[in-house]
């Protein structure tokens, strides 16, 4: 199966590379950085947005400065893994603001969650009152992060822009 990445040329990849680190760059500066004129750069950017390769723009907020420095990962096992149960769980988990990420896992448990709170007491309340009451939850196991070593991931082998 061919991915969108395979459809992108070197200029598209350079646009993504620049925007991944400088999302507020002007079209003129972006065009200069990738070596194209403004009009084709803007057309490429609009196409990447229309095709859903670029899903949006947002401010990166430092959770530590907001007092949200407690990070825990929770393994979740479900009592039922049929499609209806998974859909119910997925819809319910999307409504819990403290959960930053949720991934369905192929392994000894069904989901892995990243939960961010102010402290352990707040995490325990989220676990007891929100996560444990989600549809079809059989059990959870928690792992508390001591330090974030790397949180930003690569987009892939982006073209180098000099």
ABEGO torsion letter per residue (X at the ends): XBBAAAABBAAAAAAAAAAAABAABBAAAAAAAAGBBAAAAAAAAAAAAAAGABAEBBBBBBAAAAGBABBBBBBBBBABABAAAAAAAAAAAAABAABABBBBBBEABABBBBBBBABAAAAAAAAAAAAAABBGBABBBBBBBABBABABBBAEBBBBBX
